[in-house]
Amino acid sequence: MRLLTAGESHGRGLVTVVDGVPAGLALTAAEIDVDLRRRQLGYGRGARQRIERDAVVILGGVRHGRTTGAPVALQVANRDAVSWERVMSPEPVADPPAAVTRLRPGHADLAGALKYGHEDVRDVIERSSARETAARVAGGAVAKALLRVVGMEVWSETRSIGEVECEPTFDEAAVEASEVRCADPAKSAAMIAAIAAARDAGDTLGGVVALRVSGVIPGLGAVGQWDRRLDGRIAQALLSIQSAKGLQVGDAFAAARERGSAVHDPIGVRDGRFVRERNRAGGLEGGMTNGEDLRTDVAFKPISTLMRPLPSADLRTGAPSPAHVERSDVCVVPAAGVVAEAMLAFVLADALCEKFGCDTVDDLCASVERYRTRLAPIDLRR
Ligand SMILES: Cc1cc2nc3c(=O)[nH]c(=O)nc-3n(C[C@H](O)[C@H](O)[C@H](O)COP(=O)(O)O)c2cc1C
């Protein structure tokens, strides 16, 4: 499967193409909109989320509620585009808007302007903006729908915001009811207070998102080649999310300080099946899923657009100048969790199709069933 996105933050809209989706997958716009809405929620978001009410239009690849095997093409319009028509016009305009030249430390402004030779940082901002993640979430919803057919469910929860930490529970109702996607009400309140304090100081906050996948089929990914190993593929996809800067699989960072005997997950057998007494590996061994829940955490840095900007420089003159200030979020960790679900779902759906075929959902399911029959029950006398 392939996932491509196009479109600018304040252009007419975003486009997603998901290529390689098997035919016969039940899919509706309403189902995709659920995740688009979840991405827009969360305490700490800026004014933009009050303007946009994201809804997908399916442009291709789906007919009468089922995928056809053709590329799935999705469009999410930018409602805000009407006020940006002159600034973002694809056609030349008589009176071009003033260029953005004050560079934001931590954003893509400087690196992008240098790389592409832009004199107006707007040409970088528009694509580096995480508005693009709406397109990823739309594509991820397609991947989630495919995973659900074989019983795999991807889920996320906020592990920390700033210094406030909370052990994930993956209590779906409690997480979705929390404005910061944290199941513990007291910790939620503390996270909200931390975001409010950062906002009052003209500052921003980051945090960590925990991801879990249940119902994982063992053997997704591959051991034989570096670029087929699933842990590496997951890391690439998750670290490509705007402001994602760190990742651990299972308990990686704690495990790095412990002994092997405390870290590795003993293997037992119950009712003719291999079982684990714990899951510190996060369900990945040798670049393949081992059948346990997949667990990975992603660290998101604090947002780089600061209402009290850091010292910086002007792109054109080099003169010292405070960084550009643009309408911005204060903390995006709750939304980032939904984006991370989408990226993880895409990698797993891709690995699923790779192992079981991707022409039709029926063929894929039959292939999964055959594989499950081969795996269980394990004949213990052998
Ligand atoms: C859901 C989400 C929303 C974001 N919103 C903003 C924002 O409002 N302002 C901002 O400066 N950065 C925001 N970011 C982060 C920037 O897009 C990101 O820092 C920038 O593209 C530079 O890329 P990098 O941080 O990955 O190096 C957001 C990130 C995510 C995941």
Ligand as a Chemical Component Dictionary entry (heavy atoms), coordinates in Angstrom:
data_LIG
# 
_chem_comp.id                   LIG 
_chem_comp.type                 NON-POLYMER 
_chem_comp.pdbx_formal_charge   0 
_chem_comp.three_letter_code    LIG 
# 
loop_
_chem_comp_atom.comp_id 
_chem_comp_atom.atom_id 
_chem_comp_atom.alt_atom_id 
_chem_comp_atom.type_symbol 
_chem_comp_atom.charge 
_chem_comp_atom.model_Cartn_x 
_chem_comp_atom.model_Cartn_y 
_chem_comp_atom.model_Cartn_z 
_chem_comp_atom.pdbx_ordinal 
LIG C1  C1  C 0 -1.450 17.913 15.168 1  
LIG C2  C2  C 0 -0.288 18.880 15.079 2  
LIG C3  C3  C 0 -0.537 20.252 15.085 3  
LIG C4  C4  C 0 0.520  21.161 15.025 4  
LIG N1  N1  N 0 0.246  22.503 15.113 5  
LIG C5  C5  C 0 1.279  23.378 15.127 6  
LIG C6  C6  C 0 1.036  24.779 15.317 7  
LIG O1  O1  O 0 -0.121 25.214 15.464 8  
LIG N2  N2  N 0 2.100  25.610 15.334 9  
LIG C7  C7  C 0 3.388  25.161 15.190 10 
LIG O2  O2  O 0 4.322  25.953 15.239 11 
LIG N3  N3  N 0 3.653  23.852 14.998 12 
LIG C8  C8  C 0 2.624  22.954 14.977 13 
LIG N4  N4  N 0 2.901  21.618 14.811 14 
LIG C9  C9  C 0 4.294  21.168 14.610 15 
LIG C10 C10 C 0 4.929  21.657 13.311 16 
LIG O3  O3  O 0 4.134  21.347 12.203 17 
LIG C11 C11 C 0 6.337  21.077 13.182 18 
LIG O4  O4  O 0 7.077  21.379 14.326 19 
LIG C12 C12 C 0 7.054  21.637 11.944 20 
LIG O5  O5  O 0 6.439  21.142 10.786 21 
LIG C13 C13 C 0 8.536  21.300 11.903 22 
LIG O6  O6  O 0 8.741  19.919 11.812 23 
LIG P1  P1  P 0 9.469  19.089 12.956 24 
LIG O7  O7  O 0 9.009  19.647 14.275 25 
LIG O8  O8  O 0 8.988  17.689 12.766 26 
LIG O9  O9  O 0 10.936 19.235 12.801 27 
LIG C14 C14 C 0 1.861  20.683 14.914 28 
LIG C15 C15 C 0 2.096  19.295 14.895 29 
LIG C16 C16 C 0 1.042  18.398 14.977 30 
LIG C17 C17 C 0 1.318  16.932 14.978 31 
# 
loop_
_chem_comp_bond.comp_id 
_chem_comp_bond.atom_id_1 
_chem_comp_bond.atom_id_2 
_chem_comp_bond.value_order 
_chem_comp_bond.pdbx_ordinal 
LIG C1  C2  SING 1  
LIG C2  C3  SING 2  
LIG C2  C16 DOUB 3  
LIG C3  C4  DOUB 4  
LIG C4  N1  SING 5  
LIG C4  C14 SING 6  
LIG N1  C5  DOUB 7  
LIG C5  C6  SING 8  
LIG C5  C8  SING 9  
LIG C6  O1  DOUB 10 
LIG C6  N2  SING 11 
LIG N2  C7  SING 12 
LIG C7  O2  DOUB 13 
LIG C7  N3  SING 14 
LIG N3  C8  DOUB 15 
LIG C8  N4  SING 16 
LIG N4  C9  SING 17 
LIG N4  C14 SING 18 
LIG C9  C10 SING 19 
LIG C10 O3  SING 20 
LIG C10 C11 SING 21 
LIG C11 O4  SING 22 
LIG C11 C12 SING 23 
LIG C12 O5  SING 24 
LIG C12 C13 SING 25 
LIG C13 O6  SING 26 
LIG O6  P1  SING 27 
LIG P1  O7  DOUB 28 
LIG P1  O8  SING 29 
LIG P1  O9  SING 30 
LIG C14 C15 DOUB 31 
LIG C15 C16 SING 32 
LIG C16 C17 SING 33 
# 
